[in-house]
Amino acid sequence: MYRVCIGYVSGMCRECIETKKKNMRSTCIYESFIVSLQKIMIAFAQQMDWQTALYRVGSYLRHLLTARNTGGHGIHSPYLFEWVRMVMSDENSYYAWEEIEKVRAKMLADEREVAFVDYGAGRKRDSLEDGSGAAYSLEDGSKTAYSLVFSERRRVCDIAKGSLAKKQYAQMLARLVNWLGGGLTIVELGTSLGITTAYMAAMDKRNRVISYEGCPAVAEIAKANWQALGLKNIECRVGEIDVATLAKDLERVDVAFVDANHTYAGTRAYFKVLVEKVHRKSVLIVDDIHYNAEMEQAWREICADDRVTSTMDLYQMGIVFFDPDYWKRDYRLRV
C-alpha cells in the first residue's frame, strides 16, 4: 500500500517517521515539497546566478518526480539490494561520529579569514570579469582540461557552509566504507575542511585515505581537524588536482569520492584516470551530479561507459559500481 501524508509542522511528522520504518513506500508531502522550497532558497542564498539556480530547481523537481524510495525493492542484484538496506537505509550511529560533528559545528562558527583558492567551477563564472580569477584551457594532460581559478579571502564558516557534505551523506559514505571492510585505499578529490575525509578514515584505521585539496590554507585547517580527532591514516596532497598527478600517484582504488572540479571536462578527466585504477568491487562516488548542465552531461556519460555496470542517482551524488555480475541499470533513488 502506498501512503501519502500531509505534514505541516516543522520537520517530518511523527506518523511519517513511524510509517517509513514499517513501509519504505510512504511519502510525506511536507518532505517532498516544503523541503524542496528550502533547497531553492538556499540555492539563491549561495550567490549563484539566476540561470544556475533555476536549472537546479528544475533538476531537483525532475528527480523528485522520477526517483523512487524503494528501500531496496526493485533492485535485482542481491548485493546491491543489501547495500541499499545496510548503507542507505541504516540509521545506526558510530562512536566517532559525535566528535566529527563537533568539529563541523566548530567550522560553521569559525569566522577567521583565510586566503581561499578555488579550482573548478567556482561560485560564478562572471567573477572573472572583475579580475578576481583567471581561466585557462590545456589539452596536454598536465592539468584538468578546463579550470577556473579564484583567489580571495573568505571566512572559514562560509567555506564550511558552501562546501561541506551534509551529515546524512557524509555518514552514508562512512557506512559504505564500513560495509566494504578494512584495508581499503580511499581517494578523495576535494578535501575542503576534512569532515567527509574524517568520516571515511574513522571507520577503520587500517584504511589508507589519500585526499587532494587545491587550497593550501584550507588543507592546513583540515589537517588540524584530523589531528584533533586523532586520525593518522590520512595523507593530504595539496595543489591543483591534475590528471597526470593522479595517474602517477594511484595504483589501486577501492573507493573514490570526487568532489572537486564541478565542470564537464574536469569530472570526465578524473573519471578517465580513476576508472583505470578500479577493480570489480570498487565504488566511485561523484558529488553534485546535478550541479549544472555540464555535470549532468558528465554523469550521463559515466553511466553509459562500458566499464560501468550499475549506478545510483541520489540527486546530491551518484554511486558507480563496476562488478560485471550486476545488471546494467541506472537506479534513481530518493534518500
Stockholm file with secondary structure:
# STOCKHOLM 1.0

chainA/1-335         MYRVCIGYVSGMCRECIETKKKNMRSTCIYESFIVSLQKIMIAFAQQMDWQTALYRVGSYLRHLLTARNTGGHGIHSPYLFEWVRMVMSDENSYYAWEEIEKVRAKMLADEREVAFVDYGAGRKRDSLEDGSGAAYSLEDGSKTAYSLVFSERRRVCDIAKGSLAKKQYAQMLARLVNWLGGGLTIVELGTSLGITTAYMAAMDKRNRVISYEGCPAVAEIAKANWQALGLKNIECRVGEIDVATLAKDLERVDVAFVDANHTYAGTRAYFKVLVEKVHRKSVLIVDDIHYNAEMEQAWREICADDRVTSTMDLYQMGIVFFDPDYWKRDYRLRV
#=GR chainA/1-335 SS CCCEECCCSSSSCHHHHHHHHHCTTCEEHIIIIIHHHHHHHHHHHTTCCHHHHHHHHHHHHHHHHHCBCCTTTTCCCHHHHHHIIIIISCCCCCHHHHHHHHHHHHHHTCCCEEEEEEEESCSCGGGGGGTSEEEEECCSSSSCSEEEEEEEEEEHHHHHHHHSCCHHHHHHHHHHHHHHCSSCEEEEECCTTSHHHHHHHHTCTTCEEEEEESCHHHHHHHHHHHHHHTCCSEEEEESCCCHHHHHHHCSCCSEEEECSCCSHHHHHHHHHHHTTTCCTTCEEEEECTTSSHHHHHHHHHHHHCTTCCEEEECSSEEEEECCTTSCSEEEEBCC
#=GC SS_cons         CCCEECCCSSSSCHHHHHHHHHCTTCEEHIIIIIHHHHHHHHHHHTTCCHHHHHHHHHHHHHHHHHCBCCTTTTCCCHHHHHHIIIIISCCCCCHHHHHHHHHHHHHHTCCCEEEEEEEESCSCGGGGGGTSEEEEECCSSSSCSEEEEEEEEEEHHHHHHHHSCCHHHHHHHHHHHHHHCSSCEEEEECCTTSHHHHHHHHTCTTCEEEEEESCHHHHHHHHHHHHHHTCCSEEEEESCCCHHHHHHHCSCCSEEEECSCCSHHHHHHHHHHHTTTCCTTCEEEEECTTSSHHHHHHHHHHHHCTTCCEEEECSSEEEEECCTTSCSEEEEBCC
//
